[in-house]
Amino acid sequence: MSSLDLSTDMTLGDSSTGTGVDGGQMGTDGVVLKLLLPEKETGHVIGKGGSVLTKIKLDSGARVRISNIDEVIPMTRERVCTIVGTLPAVLLAQKLVSNALVENARPPMDEVGPIASASASTSAPTSASPLASPSP
């Protein structure tokens, strides 16, 4: 088997025994999409008591499973989100998972400073460059 064999199933855990957040079986029927989620952001997709994940499944019609916390990808701390269903259902579920991540994303600290300082300077623009010599 080559190191680039894309047909290899990389699912973590044993889906036939119902491990993972979904607790159900993930068959091979339909389209299968696997996403890597940062471990620290996975809670935004699961939601309190599984509420967000349940809504994603109900709204999309796809089966969605997130690997258990002890099933992270080694040396990455990422969990696998497996989405199975018809193509439209899988695409909608992917969009809903992405939306859950984006809605709860915090901007990196280095992006907070320039945004705040840019919005704070609402005075009239000046044509002087900070590198230009002062006019006489």
C-alpha positions, -999 to 999 in steps of 0.1 A, spaced: 0 0 0 15 34 -10 18 62 15 -7 82 -7 -35 56 -7 -66 78 -4 -90 49 -1 -78 41 34 -104 47 61 -89 70 87 -119 70 111 -108 70 147 -125 47 172 -149 19 163 -180 33 147 -196 -2 147 -197 -1 185 -211 34 186 -182 52 201 -180 90 197 -204 118 203 -230 105 178 -232 71 194 -247 56 162 -233 36 135 -216 53 106 -222 31 75 -205 34 42 -237 44 22 -239 78 6 -212 105 6 -186 105 34 -168 137 44 -142 138 72 -132 171 87 -105 178 113 -116 200 141 -93 216 166 -99 199 199 -104 232 217 -131 243 192 -150 210 191 -173 221 219 -188 248 197 -199 222 172 -212 198 199 -230 224 220 -243 221 255 -256 186 260 -251 180 223 -277 206 213 -258 221 184 -248 187 170 -283 175 172 -296 206 154 -270 201 126 -281 165 122 -318 174 121 -315 204 98 -292 187 73 -305 151 74 -269 138 75 -254 116 101 -226 134 120 -201 119 144 -173 136 162 -146 114 176 -142 110 213 -118 133 232 -94 104 236 -95 97 198 -76 128 187 -51 126 158 -17 120 174 5 150 177 -21 174 164 -49 175 190 -75 175 163 -107 154 164 -124 139 134 -159 150 124 -174 124 100 -205 134 80 -224 108 60 -255 112 38 -266 123 4 -245 150 -13 -269 178 -5 -272 167 32 -234 164 36 -228 198 20 -254 214 43 -240 197 74 -205 209 64 -218 244 61 -235 242 95 -204 228 112 -184 256 97 -209 282 108 -208 268 144 -170 273 143 -171 308 128 -198 321 151 -178 312 181 -144 322 167 -124 348 185 -100 370 165 -63 363 172 -48 388 196 -26 404 170 -57 413 149 -75 430 178 -50 459 182 -51 473 146 -88 469 143 -94 488 175 -69 516 167 -82 519 131 -118 524 143 -107 548 170 -91 573 146 -122 589 130 -107 624 127 -102 640 93 -74 623 73 -41 641 70 -19 640 40 13 640 60 32 608 60 49 598 93 81 595 73 78 629 56 98 659 67 79 686 85 69 715 62 84 750 69 
